Amino acid sequence: MSMIKIERTHHLSIDEIRNRIEHIAVKLKDKLGVRYEWESERQLGFQKKGANGTICVTENEFQLTVKLGLMYRVLKTQIQTELESAVDKHIT
């Protein structure tokens, strides 16, 4: 598996960052069929055929980890660029 890891510092409350993550997750569900579930107050797990990952947050850190299966490996750079853009727009 190929992995993407994005880490950012944030200055949002836990409630606000959870709301923003939820908003992004709903968009991914509607647009791409991604399934997601809050595994704890500060960790969201998601999956789609060929990819899965987690989003973890603390009081000032955001971490997105995505594991790409074989069919998405060739698109890793493009996927990472899109994810970084979305994180920078909505989280930081």
C-alpha positions as CSV (number, residue, x, y, z in Angstrom):
1,M,0.0,0.0,0.0
2,S,1.1,3.5,-0.7
3,M,0.5,6.1,2.0
4,I,-0.3,9.8,2.2
5,K,0.3,11.7,5.5
6,I,-0.7,15.3,5.9
7,E,-0.1,17.1,9.2
8,R,-1.0,20.7,10.0
9,T,-1.2,22.9,13.1
10,H,-4.6,24.5,13.8
11,H,-6.0,27.1,16.2
12,L,-9.6,25.9,16.3
13,S,-11.6,24.5,19.2
14,I,-12.2,20.7,19.1
15,D,-15.9,21.3,18.4
16,E,-15.1,23.6,15.5
17,I,-12.5,21.3,13.9
18,R,-14.9,18.4,14.3
19,N,-17.6,20.4,12.5
20,R,-15.3,21.2,9.7
21,I,-14.1,17.6,9.4
22,E,-17.7,16.4,9.4
23,H,-18.6,18.9,6.6
24,I,-15.7,17.5,4.5
25,A,-16.6,13.9,5.2
26,V,-20.2,14.5,4.1
27,K,-19.0,16.0,0.9
28,L,-16.8,13.0,0.2
29,K,-19.6,10.6,1.0
30,D,-22.0,12.4,-1.4
31,K,-19.5,13.0,-4.2
32,L,-17.3,9.8,-4.0
33,G,-19.2,7.3,-1.9
34,V,-16.7,7.4,0.9
35,R,-18.0,5.7,4.1
36,Y,-16.9,7.3,7.4
37,E,-17.4,6.9,11.1
38,W,-16.2,8.8,14.2
39,E,-14.2,6.2,16.1
40,S,-13.7,8.5,19.0
41,E,-14.2,12.1,19.9
42,R,-11.0,13.0,18.1
43,Q,-10.6,10.3,15.4
44,L,-12.6,9.8,12.2
45,G,-12.1,6.7,10.1
46,F,-13.0,6.5,6.4
47,Q,-12.9,4.0,3.6
48,K,-13.7,3.5,0.0
49,K,-12.9,0.5,-2.1
50,G,-9.1,0.7,-2.7
51,A,-8.4,3.4,0.0
52,N,-8.9,3.9,3.7
53,G,-7.6,6.2,6.4
54,T,-8.0,8.3,9.5
55,I,-8.2,11.9,10.6
56,C,-6.9,12.6,14.1
57,V,-7.0,15.9,15.9
58,T,-5.7,17.3,19.1
59,E,-6.1,20.8,20.6
60,N,-3.6,22.1,18.0
61,E,-2.7,19.3,15.6
62,F,-4.5,17.8,12.6
63,Q,-3.3,14.6,11.0
64,L,-4.7,12.9,7.9
65,T,-3.4,9.5,6.9
66,V,-4.6,7.7,3.8
67,K,-3.6,4.3,2.6
68,L,-4.0,3.8,-1.1
69,G,-4.5,0.4,-2.7
70,L,-3.1,-0.7,-6.0
71,M,-5.7,1.0,-8.2
72,Y,-5.1,4.4,-6.7
73,R,-1.3,4.3,-6.5
74,V,-0.8,5.8,-9.9
75,L,-2.9,8.8,-8.8
76,K,-1.1,9.3,-5.5
77,T,0.5,12.7,-6.4
78,Q,-2.8,14.1,-7.7
79,I,-4.8,12.8,-4.7
80,Q,-2.2,14.2,-2.3
81,T,-2.3,17.6,-4.0
82,E,-6.1,17.7,-3.8
83,L,-6.1,16.6,-0.1
84,E,-3.5,19.2,0.9
85,S,-5.5,21.9,-0.9
86,A,-8.7,20.9,0.9
87,V,-7.0,20.7,4.3
88,D,-5.4,24.1,3.9
89,K,-8.7,25.6,2.8
90,H,-10.9,24.2,5.5
91,I,-8.6,23.4,8.5
92,T,-5.7,25.9,8.7
